[in-house]
Amino acid sequence: MLLVTLITIMAFQSTLSSPSVAPPALPVPTAFYPDYVSPYRMESHIVQPGDTLSKVLSRYDLPAECLFQWQETCSDLCRFNRLQPGEEFNFYTSEEDGQFVKFVYSTVDGGVYTFSRFDGEWECHGEVLEPVAVEEAVSGTISDNLYNSCLRAGLPPGLIMQMADMFAYDIDFNTDLRQGDTFAVHFEKKMLGENTVSGGSIIASEMVVGGARYTAFLYEFPDGYKDYFDENGRSLRKLFLKAPLSYSRISSTFTNARFHPILKITRPHHGIDYAAPQGTPVSALGDGIVTFIGKKGGYGKYIEITHCSTYKTTYGHLAGFAKGLKKGSRVSQGDLIGYVGATGLATGPHLDFRFYMKGNPIDFLKTEFPNSRSIPGSLRADFNARKEAYLAELRKGTVARQNEDRDAKDEEES
């Protein structure tokens, strides 16, 4: 009995340890693709400065006549004479017969245009992808000039000028900046994949110039008004610009007794003469309405702008006016209104600028004006909360820069 049991057990173990029978082999398909699908070979090209589509087609040995067909059938979708560096071309040819069958053009602003060939004819389809907003913070130290220092820190070129405009009421970037001054910027940029489509806008910024600290925070009012404000909620934008143009020098100031070089008499000169080259652009000093434009006696070509019910500015001896400007036109601060000239009673090109308050001429250079608009008490708590969040982002950028500087210094020392 024991012997029978042992034989039974051994037979069972032998059954468990024996290899399993392999399943029958699957048949190998004769084709991986249906008849109507052909694999493609793709080549990519990133547009470089000076590239044209015809040159690129020639470089990849692709037929140039395709370009003319695309222009005829797809002229309402895109223009190939506006290529920008960084844009991408993808060319598809059939592995089966080498025919050029598809072209995909991706633009820097999110456009994707696909040209497909069917029965010898090209069809086109276009769509615009929505970029994604990404926030970032950078910081740096002035080592030569603002523009180059900001570029090295990673700030998009368009935002460098935006930052300069923000602080232009308080900082003269031609004379005030020194090596060692610092900046930090929290900004938004638009991204498509890994490519930056546009610089977006600055959300907050901080500059330390000559030991003085300047801050700017973007804030939007419930009525949709947006502007930049300092830490105390005061608008960075003053009611008026410091000057209506970029001038060489002030040739005459506000005075009650000036000898007129043409009339040869002494009389009041209740204005400021800004000497500047012929054709220098002249800007509106503040928001307002054009109440006079045309020739006016000794002032020559002349513009008068009323700002609310309190202030008025005038601009004389102009060479010409901005295109489309007329009586009743609304202008915003900084808008182009004309060009420096020497019309009327003038010995050379300059701008005769005058400023009036409640109808009386005043010395603009010696007058302090209020900020454009400040944060009201009802919005102060919300503004302060946003400000603290923005400051935290600016500090992150500063800490990151300091860590990078320290690591670079350690590498140099090692």
C-alpha positions as CSV (number, residue, x, y, z in Angstrom):
1,M,0.0,0.0,0.0
2,L,2.8,2.4,0.9
3,L,4.5,1.6,-2.4
4,V,1.4,2.4,-4.4
5,T,1.1,5.8,-2.6
6,L,4.7,6.7,-3.3
7,I,4.3,5.9,-7.0
8,T,1.2,8.0,-7.1
9,I,2.9,11.0,-5.5
10,M,5.9,10.7,-7.8
11,A,3.7,10.6,-10.8
12,F,1.8,13.7,-9.7
13,Q,5.0,15.7,-9.1
14,S,6.2,14.6,-12.5
15,T,3.1,16.1,-14.1
16,L,3.5,19.4,-12.3
17,S,7.2,19.9,-13.3
18,S,6.8,18.9,-16.9
19,P,6.8,21.9,-19.3
20,S,3.5,23.2,-20.5
21,V,2.6,22.7,-24.1
22,A,3.4,25.9,-26.2
23,P,0.4,27.5,-27.8
24,P,0.2,27.4,-31.6
25,A,2.1,30.2,-33.3
26,L,0.1,33.1,-34.5
27,P,0.1,33.7,-38.3
28,V,2.4,36.5,-39.3
29,P,0.4,39.3,-41.1
30,T,1.4,39.9,-44.6
31,A,1.0,43.8,-44.2
32,F,1.0,46.1,-41.2
33,Y,-0.8,48.9,-43.0
34,P,-4.0,48.9,-45.0
35,D,-3.7,49.7,-48.7
36,Y,-4.8,53.3,-48.2
37,V,-2.1,54.2,-45.6
38,S,1.5,54.9,-46.6
39,P,4.3,55.6,-44.0
40,Y,5.9,59.0,-44.3
41,R,9.4,60.3,-44.0
42,M,9.4,63.6,-42.2
43,E,12.1,66.4,-42.2
44,S,11.9,69.5,-40.0
45,H,13.4,72.9,-40.4
46,I,13.5,75.8,-38.0
47,V,13.3,79.2,-39.7
48,Q,16.4,81.3,-39.5
49,P,16.9,85.0,-40.2
50,G,17.0,85.5,-44.0
51,D,15.1,82.3,-44.8
52,T,12.5,82.2,-47.5
53,L,10.2,79.3,-48.1
54,S,11.5,78.9,-51.7
55,K,15.1,78.7,-50.4
56,V,14.1,76.1,-47.8
57,L,12.3,74.0,-50.4
58,S,15.3,74.0,-52.6
59,R,17.6,73.0,-49.7
60,Y,15.4,69.9,-49.1
61,D,15.2,69.1,-52.8
62,L,11.4,69.7,-52.8
63,P,9.5,71.0,-55.8
64,A,9.3,74.8,-55.8
65,E,6.1,74.9,-57.8
66,C,4.3,73.7,-54.6
67,L,4.8,77.2,-53.2
68,F,2.8,78.8,-56.1
69,Q,0.0,76.3,-55.6
70,W,-0.2,76.9,-51.9
71,Q,-0.3,80.7,-52.4
72,E,-3.2,80.3,-54.9
73,T,-5.3,77.8,-52.8
74,C,-4.5,79.1,-49.3
75,S,-4.0,82.8,-49.7
76,D,-6.7,83.5,-47.2
77,L,-5.0,81.5,-44.4
78,C,-1.4,82.6,-44.2
79,R,1.3,84.6,-45.9
80,F,4.7,83.1,-46.6
81,N,6.4,86.5,-47.0
82,R,6.1,87.1,-43.2
83,L,8.3,84.3,-41.9
84,Q,9.8,84.9,-38.5
85,P,12.8,83.2,-36.9
86,G,11.8,80.3,-34.7
87,E,8.9,79.2,-36.9
88,E,8.9,75.5,-38.0
89,F,8.4,73.6,-41.2
90,N,7.6,69.9,-41.3
91,F,7.9,68.2,-44.8
92,Y,6.4,64.8,-45.4
93,T,7.3,62.5,-48.3
94,S,5.9,59.0,-49.0
95,E,8.3,56.2,-48.3
96,E,6.7,54.2,-51.1
97,D,7.2,56.5,-54.0
98,G,9.0,59.6,-52.6
99,Q,6.2,61.9,-53.5
100,F,5.9,65.1,-51.4
101,V,2.5,64.7,-49.8
102,K,2.2,67.1,-46.8
103,F,3.6,70.3,-45.4
104,V,2.9,71.7,-41.9
105,Y,3.8,75.3,-41.1
106,S,3.8,76.3,-37.4
107,T,4.1,80.0,-36.7
108,V,5.4,81.7,-33.6
109,D,2.0,83.1,-32.7
110,G,0.3,79.7,-32.5
111,G,-0.9,79.2,-36.0
112,V,-0.6,75.7,-37.5
113,Y,-1.3,75.4,-41.2
114,T,-1.4,72.0,-42.9
115,F,-1.2,71.5,-46.6
116,S,-2.1,68.0,-47.9
117,R,-1.9,66.6,-51.4
118,F,-4.8,64.6,-52.8
119,D,-4.9,63.4,-56.4
120,G,-2.3,66.0,-57.4
121,E,-4.1,68.9,-55.8
122,W,-3.2,70.7,-52.6
123,E,-5.7,71.4,-49.9
124,C,-5.1,73.5,-46.8
125,H,-6.4,73.7,-43.3
126,G,-5.4,76.2,-40.6
127,E,-6.0,76.6,-36.9
128,V,-4.6,78.8,-34.2
129,L,-3.6,77.2,-30.9
130,E,-4.2,79.1,-27.7
131,P,-1.0,79.9,-25.8
132,V,-0.7,79.1,-22.1
133,A,0.0,81.9,-19.7
134,V,3.0,81.1,-17.5
135,E,4.3,83.3,-14.6
136,E,7.9,83.7,-13.9
137,A,10.2,85.8,-11.7
138,V,13.8,86.9,-12.6
139,S,16.2,89.3,-10.9
140,G,19.6,90.7,-11.6
141,T,22.3,93.4,-11.1
142,I,23.1,96.3,-13.4
143,S,26.5,95.7,-14.8
144,D,26.5,97.8,-17.9
145,N,23.0,99.1,-19.0
146,L,19.4,98.2,-18.2
147,Y,18.7,96.5,-21.4
148,N,21.7,94.1,-21.5
149,S,21.4,93.4,-17.8
150,C,17.8,92.4,-18.0
151,L,18.4,90.2,-21.1
152,R,21.0,88.3,-19.2
153,A,18.6,87.8,-16.3
154,G,16.0,86.3,-18.7
155,L,13.5,89.1,-19.1
156,P,11.9,89.2,-22.6
157,P,13.0,92.3,-24.6
158,G,9.5,93.8,-24.8
159,L,9.2,93.8,-21.1
160,I,12.4,95.6,-20.6
161,M,11.0,98.7,-22.3
162,Q,7.7,98.2,-20.3
163,M,9.6,98.3,-17.1
164,A,11.5,101.4,-18.1
165,D,8.2,103.1,-19.0
166,M,6.7,102.1,-15.6
167,F,9.5,103.8,-13.6
168,A,10.2,106.6,-16.0
169,Y,8.4,109.1,-13.8
170,D,10.8,108.5,-11.0
171,I,14.0,107.2,-12.6
172,D,16.1,108.7,-15.4
173,F,17.6,105.6,-16.9
174,N,20.1,107.7,-18.9
175,T,21.7,109.2,-15.8
176,D,20.5,107.5,-12.6
177,L,21.6,103.9,-13.1
178,R,24.9,102.7,-11.6
179,Q,26.7,99.4,-11.6
180,G,25.5,97.4,-8.6
181,D,21.9,98.6,-8.8
182,T,19.4,95.7,-8.7
183,F,16.1,94.7,-10.2
184,A,13.5,92.0,-9.8
185,V,10.5,91.3,-12.1
186,H,7.5,89.0,-11.7
187,F,5.9,88.7,-15.2
188,E,3.6,86.7,-17.3
189,K,4.6,85.2,-20.7
190,K,2.6,83.2,-23.3
191,M,3.9,79.8,-24.1
192,L,3.2,77.3,-26.9
193,G,4.9,74.1,-25.9
194,E,8.5,75.1,-25.0
195,N,8.4,78.3,-27.1
196,T,7.6,81.8,-25.8
197,V,5.0,83.4,-28.1
198,S,5.0,86.8,-26.4
199,G,6.4,88.5,-23.4
200,G,3.0,89.1,-21.8
201,S,3.0,91.8,-19.2
202,I,4.8,92.7,-16.0
203,I,2.8,91.8,-12.8
204,A,5.2,93.3,-10.2
205,S,8.7,94.8,-10.2
206,E,11.2,96.2,-7.8
207,M,14.3,98.3,-8.4
208,V,17.0,99.6,-6.1
209,V,18.7,102.6,-7.7
210,G,21.3,104.6,-5.8
211,G,20.1,103.0,-2.6
212,A,16.5,104.2,-3.2
213,R,13.8,101.4,-3.5
214,Y,11.1,101.6,-6.2
215,T,8.2,99.2,-6.5
216,A,5.4,98.6,-9.0
217,F,2.3,96.4,-8.7
218,L,-0.3,95.8,-11.4
219,Y,-3.8,96.2,-10.0
220,E,-7.2,96.2,-11.8
221,F,-10.2,98.2,-10.4
222,P,-13.7,96.7,-10.5
223,D,-14.5,99.1,-13.4
224,G,-11.7,97.5,-15.5
225,Y,-9.2,100.3,-15.1
226,K,-5.6,98.8,-14.7
227,D,-2.4,100.5,-13.8
228,Y,0.8,100.2,-11.8
229,F,0.9,101.3,-8.2
230,D,3.6,101.7,-5.5
231,E,3.6,100.0,-2.1
232,N,1.4,102.8,-0.7
233,G,-1.2,102.4,-3.5
234,R,-0.2,105.5,-5.4
235,S,-0.3,105.3,-9.2
236,L,3.2,105.3,-10.8
237,R,1.7,107.3,-13.7
238,K,1.6,110.9,-13.0
239,L,-1.1,113.2,-14.3
240,F,1.4,114.6,-16.8
241,L,4.7,113.6,-18.5
242,K,7.9,115.3,-17.4
243,A,8.2,116.7,-20.9
244,P,6.3,116.4,-24.2
245,L,9.4,115.3,-26.2
246,S,13.0,114.1,-26.0
247,Y,14.8,117.4,-26.1
248,S,18.4,118.5,-26.5
249,R,18.2,121.5,-24.1
250,I,15.8,124.1,-22.8
251,S,16.5,127.3,-24.8
252,S,14.0,129.6,-23.0
253,T,12.2,129.2,-19.7
254,F,9.1,130.7,-18.2
255,T,9.7,134.4,-17.6
256,N,7.9,137.7,-17.5
257,A,10.6,139.5,-19.5
258,R,12.3,137.9,-22.5
259,F,13.9,139.7,-25.4
260,H,12.3,138.3,-28.6
261,P,15.0,137.5,-31.2
262,I,12.8,138.3,-34.2
263,L,10.6,141.1,-32.9
264,K,13.5,142.7,-31.1
265,I,11.3,143.7,-28.1
266,T,11.2,142.5,-24.5
267,R,7.9,140.9,-23.5
268,P,6.6,138.0,-21.2
269,H,7.4,134.4,-22.3
270,H,4.9,132.3,-20.4
271,G,6.2,129.0,-21.8
272,I,9.2,126.7,-22.3
273,D,11.2,126.5,-25.5
274,Y,12.6,122.9,-26.0
275,A,15.4,122.9,-28.5
276,A,15.3,119.7,-30.6
277,P,16.1,118.6,-34.2
278,Q,13.6,119.2,-36.9
279,G,11.0,116.4,-37.0
280,T,11.5,115.2,-33.4
281,P,8.2,113.6,-32.3
282,V,6.0,115.6,-29.9
283,S,3.7,113.8,-27.5
284,A,0.6,114.7,-25.6
285,L,1.5,115.6,-22.1
286,G,-1.6,113.9,-20.7
287,D,-5.0,112.6,-21.5
288,G,-7.3,115.2,-23.1
289,I,-9.2,116.5,-26.1
290,V,-7.7,118.5,-29.0
291,T,-9.5,121.9,-28.9
292,F,-7.5,123.6,-31.6
293,I,-5.2,122.4,-34.4
294,G,-4.0,124.5,-37.3
295,K,-2.0,127.7,-37.9
296,K,-2.1,130.4,-35.2
297,G,-0.1,133.6,-35.8
298,G,3.4,133.7,-34.6
299,Y,3.0,130.1,-33.2
300,G,2.9,128.7,-36.7
301,K,1.4,125.2,-36.7
302,Y,-0.1,124.9,-33.3
303,I,-2.1,122.4,-31.2
304,E,-4.1,123.1,-28.1
305,I,-5.3,120.2,-25.8
306,T,-7.7,120.5,-22.8
307,H,-7.1,118.2,-19.9
308,C,-10.3,117.8,-17.8
309,S,-11.7,121.2,-16.8
310,T,-8.6,122.5,-15.1
311,Y,-5.6,122.2,-17.3
312,K,-4.6,123.1,-20.9
313,T,-1.4,122.6,-22.9
314,T,-0.3,124.2,-26.1
315,Y,2.4,123.2,-28.7
316,G,3.7,125.7,-31.2
317,H,6.1,126.1,-34.1
318,L,5.4,122.5,-35.2
319,A,6.5,121.2,-38.6
320,G,3.4,119.1,-39.0
321,F,0.7,117.2,-37.2
322,A,0.1,113.5,-36.5
323,K,-1.9,111.7,-39.2
324,G,-5.6,111.7,-38.5
325,L,-5.4,114.2,-35.6
326,K,-8.2,116.8,-35.7
327,K,-10.2,119.1,-33.5
328,G,-12.2,117.0,-31.1
329,S,-9.8,114.0,-31.2
330,R,-9.2,112.3,-27.9
331,V,-5.6,111.7,-27.0
332,S,-3.9,109.7,-24.4
333,Q,-0.8,110.6,-22.5
334,G,2.3,109.9,-24.7
335,D,0.3,109.8,-28.0
336,L,2.1,111.3,-31.0
337,I,0.5,114.6,-31.9
338,G,3.1,116.4,-34.1
339,Y,6.7,117.1,-35.0
340,V,9.2,119.8,-34.0
341,G,9.6,122.5,-36.6
342,A,10.3,126.2,-37.0
343,T,7.0,127.5,-38.4
344,G,5.7,131.0,-37.4
345,L,8.1,133.4,-35.6
346,A,11.0,131.0,-34.9
347,T,14.7,131.3,-35.6
348,G,15.3,127.6,-35.6
349,P,13.6,124.3,-34.8
350,H,12.1,124.1,-31.3
351,L,8.9,123.4,-29.5
352,D,7.1,126.3,-27.8
353,F,5.3,124.6,-25.0
354,R,2.8,126.3,-22.6
355,F,0.8,125.1,-19.6
356,Y,-2.3,126.7,-18.2
357,M,-4.2,126.0,-15.0
358,K,-7.7,127.4,-14.7
359,G,-6.9,129.6,-17.7
360,N,-3.7,131.1,-16.2
361,P,-0.2,130.4,-17.6
362,I,2.0,128.7,-15.0
363,D,5.7,127.5,-14.9
364,F,5.4,123.8,-15.7
365,L,8.9,123.0,-14.6
366,K,8.2,124.3,-11.0
367,T,4.8,122.7,-10.5
368,E,4.1,119.5,-8.7
369,F,1.2,117.5,-10.1
370,P,-0.9,114.7,-8.5
371,N,-0.6,111.0,-9.4
372,S,-3.1,109.8,-12.0
373,R,-5.2,107.6,-9.7
374,S,-4.6,106.0,-6.4
375,I,-6.1,102.9,-4.6
376,P,-9.2,104.0,-2.6
377,G,-9.7,102.9,1.0
378,S,-12.4,100.4,-0.1
379,L,-9.9,98.5,-2.2
380,R,-6.9,98.8,0.0
381,A,-7.2,95.4,1.8
382,D,-7.5,93.6,-1.5
383,F,-4.5,95.5,-3.0
384,N,-2.4,94.8,0.1
385,A,-3.1,91.1,-0.1
386,R,-2.1,91.0,-3.8
387,K,1.0,93.1,-3.1
388,E,2.2,90.7,-0.4
389,A,1.8,87.8,-2.8
390,Y,3.7,89.6,-5.5
391,L,6.5,90.5,-3.2
392,A,6.9,86.9,-2.2
393,E,7.3,86.0,-5.9
394,L,9.9,88.8,-6.4
395,R,11.8,87.4,-3.4
396,K,11.8,83.9,-4.9
397,G,13.5,85.4,-8.0
398,T,16.0,87.2,-5.9
399,V,16.9,84.2,-3.8
400,A,17.3,82.0,-7.0
401,R,19.7,84.6,-8.5
402,Q,21.7,84.8,-5.3
403,N,22.0,81.0,-5.2
404,E,23.2,80.9,-8.9
405,D,25.7,83.7,-8.2
406,R,27.0,81.8,-5.2
407,D,27.3,78.5,-7.1
408,A,29.1,80.2,-10.0
409,K,31.5,81.8,-7.5
410,D,32.2,78.4,-5.8
411,E,32.9,76.9,-9.2
412,E,35.4,79.6,-10.0
413,E,37.2,79.2,-6.7
414,S,37.4,75.4,-7.1
